């Protein structure tokens, strides 16, 4: 069965691209073949950090988006990873509805996942509720609780929206916050997460021994969380 993984969450700055990069590295480390698509025209993370596996796609161009489904059909052994930039949900949803994407995917035995990346704020809860209104049980949800701002998702827990998602068989994973200076160095050096945990003898701003150790611990925890989704 082919699988398509949309990495979304309409709010900017919640860590969608970090999750897309994590999934890419997880698939590489676990020898799971994948093909990436990046919708960010200005600074696409998959194209920057995993260029050998990714290509650009234009979110408001149906022909460009059609290639996602066609690629999944042509390469059933490969997982399809789509990094959605902020504020791209409307054109994506319009393409899905007007093209009958979910109905066609069901006919073609293509399983579609929507990884909804969220921080602990109310905006993300409201956006998740709208997402559930739109697609209901037609996609497979993964709620990524990114501890970017807070370790506690009190608003989500008390809103009833998480229970609604769970009723739709949503999976839930937690992404711990990586020490900010470490992430800054990773991005500044354009490191993949593989490169970040291995010694770099060339860069003047390379990660130190304990910084690489923090990356390894962070990755190990993230991988255990991803494994609960069974991608």
RAQUINOR-V53062 format. One record per residue. N is the residue number from 1. RES is the residue in three letters. SS is DSSP state (H for helix, E for strand, - for the rest). BURIAL is I if it has 24 or more other C-alpha atoms within 12 Angstrom, else O. D_CENTER is the distance of its C-alpha to the mean C-alpha in whole Angstrom. Layout:
{{N:RES:SS:BURIAL:D_CENTER} {N:RES:SS:BURIAL:D_CENTER}}
This chain:
{{1:UNK:-:O:20} {2:UNK:E:I:17} {3:UNK:E:I:14} {4:UNK:E:I:11} {5:UNK:E:I:7} {6:UNK:E:I:6} {7:UNK:E:I:3} {8:UNK:E:I:6} {9:UNK:-:I:9} {10:UNK:-:I:12} {11:UNK:-:I:13} {12:UNK:-:O:13} {13:UNK:-:O:13} {14:UNK:-:I:11} {15:UNK:-:I:8} {16:UNK:H:I:5} {17:UNK:H:I:6} {18:UNK:H:I:7} {19:UNK:H:I:4} {20:UNK:H:I:4} {21:UNK:H:I:7} {22:UNK:H:I:8} {23:UNK:H:I:7} {24:UNK:H:I:9} {25:UNK:H:I:12} {26:UNK:H:I:12} {27:UNK:H:I:12} {28:UNK:H:I:15} {29:UNK:H:O:16} {30:UNK:-:O:17} {31:UNK:-:O:18} {32:UNK:-:O:16} {33:UNK:-:I:16} {34:UNK:E:I:13} {35:UNK:E:I:13} {36:UNK:E:I:11} {37:UNK:E:I:11} {38:UNK:E:I:11} {39:UNK:-:I:12} {40:UNK:-:I:13} {41:UNK:-:O:17} {42:UNK:-:O:18} {43:UNK:-:O:16} {44:UNK:-:I:13} {45:UNK:H:I:11} {46:UNK:H:I:10} {47:UNK:H:I:14} {48:UNK:H:I:15} {49:UNK:H:I:14} {50:UNK:-:I:14} {51:UNK:H:O:16} {52:UNK:H:O:18} {53:UNK:H:I:15} {54:UNK:E:I:14} {55:UNK:E:I:16} {56:UNK:E:I:16} {57:UNK:-:I:15} {58:UNK:-:I:17} {59:UNK:-:I:16} {60:UNK:-:I:19} {61:UNK:-:O:21} {62:UNK:H:O:21} {63:UNK:H:O:22} {64:UNK:H:O:19} {65:UNK:H:I:17} {66:UNK:H:I:20} {67:UNK:H:I:19} {68:UNK:H:I:15} {69:UNK:H:I:18} {70:UNK:H:O:20} {71:UNK:H:I:18} {72:UNK:H:I:17} {73:UNK:H:I:21} {74:UNK:H:O:22} {75:UNK:-:O:20} {76:UNK:-:O:20} {77:UNK:-:O:20} {78:UNK:-:I:16} {79:UNK:E:I:13} {80:UNK:E:I:11} {81:UNK:E:I:8} {82:UNK:E:I:7} {83:UNK:E:I:6} {84:UNK:-:I:8} {85:UNK:-:I:10} {86:UNK:-:I:12} {87:UNK:-:O:15} {88:UNK:-:I:14} {89:UNK:H:I:14} {90:UNK:H:O:17} {91:UNK:H:O:18} {92:UNK:H:I:15} {93:UNK:H:I:17} {94:UNK:H:O:20} {95:UNK:H:I:19} {96:UNK:H:I:18} {97:UNK:H:O:21} {98:UNK:H:O:24} {99:UNK:-:O:23} {100:UNK:-:O:23} {101:UNK:H:I:20} {102:UNK:H:I:19} {103:UNK:H:O:23} {104:UNK:H:O:23} {105:UNK:H:I:20} {106:UNK:H:O:22} {107:UNK:H:O:25} {108:UNK:-:O:23} {109:UNK:-:O:22} {110:UNK:E:I:18} {111:UNK:E:I:16} {112:UNK:E:I:13} {113:UNK:E:I:10} {114:UNK:E:I:8} {115:UNK:E:I:6} {116:UNK:E:I:8} {117:UNK:E:I:7} {118:UNK:E:I:11} {119:UNK:-:I:14} {120:UNK:-:I:17} {121:UNK:-:I:19} {122:UNK:H:O:20} {123:UNK:H:O:18} {124:UNK:H:I:15} {125:UNK:H:I:17} {126:UNK:H:I:19} {127:UNK:H:I:16} {128:UNK:H:I:15} {129:UNK:H:I:18} {130:UNK:H:O:19} {131:UNK:H:I:16} {132:UNK:H:I:17} {133:UNK:H:O:21} {134:UNK:H:O:19} {135:UNK:H:I:18} {136:UNK:H:O:19} {137:UNK:H:O:19} {138:UNK:H:I:19} {139:UNK:-:I:15} {140:UNK:E:I:13} {141:UNK:E:I:11} {142:UNK:E:I:9} {143:UNK:E:I:10} {144:UNK:E:I:9} {145:UNK:E:I:12} {146:UNK:E:I:11} {147:UNK:-:I:15} {148:UNK:-:I:15} {149:UNK:-:O:18} {150:UNK:-:O:19} {151:UNK:-:O:19} {152:UNK:-:O:21} {153:UNK:-:I:19} {154:UNK:H:O:23} {155:UNK:H:O:22} {156:UNK:H:I:19} {157:UNK:H:O:22} {158:UNK:H:O:25} {159:UNK:H:O:24} {160:UNK:-:O:24} {161:UNK:H:I:20} {162:UNK:H:I:19} {163:UNK:H:O:22} {164:UNK:H:I:21} {165:UNK:H:I:18} {166:UNK:H:O:19} {167:UNK:H:O:22} {168:UNK:-:I:19} {169:UNK:-:O:18} {170:UNK:-:I:15} {171:UNK:E:I:14} {172:UNK:E:I:13} {173:UNK:E:I:12} {174:UNK:E:I:13} {175:UNK:E:I:11} {176:UNK:-:I:15} {177:UNK:-:I:15} {178:UNK:-:I:16} {179:UNK:-:O:20} {180:UNK:H:O:20} {181:UNK:H:O:22} {182:UNK:H:I:20} {183:UNK:H:I:17} {184:UNK:H:O:19} {185:UNK:H:I:21} {186:UNK:H:I:18} {187:UNK:H:I:17} {188:UNK:H:O:21} {189:UNK:-:O:21} {190:UNK:-:I:18} {191:UNK:-:I:18} {192:UNK:-:I:15} {193:UNK:H:I:15} {194:UNK:H:I:17} {195:UNK:H:I:20} {196:UNK:H:I:19} {197:UNK:H:I:20} {198:UNK:-:O:23} {199:UNK:-:O:26} {200:UNK:-:O:27} {201:UNK:-:O:30} {202:UNK:-:O:30} {203:UNK:-:O:28} {204:UNK:-:O:30} {205:UNK:-:O:27} {206:UNK:-:I:26} {207:UNK:-:I:25} {208:UNK:-:O:28} {209:UNK:H:O:28} {210:UNK:H:O:27} {211:UNK:H:I:24} {212:UNK:H:I:23} {213:UNK:H:O:24} {214:UNK:H:I:21} {215:UNK:H:I:18} {216:UNK:H:O:19} {217:UNK:H:O:20} {218:UNK:H:I:16} {219:UNK:H:I:15} {220:UNK:H:O:17} {221:UNK:H:O:16} {222:UNK:H:I:12} {223:UNK:H:I:13} {224:UNK:H:O:16} {225:UNK:H:I:13} {226:UNK:H:I:11} {227:UNK:H:O:14} {228:UNK:-:O:15} {229:UNK:-:I:13} {230:UNK:-:O:14} {231:UNK:-:I:12}}
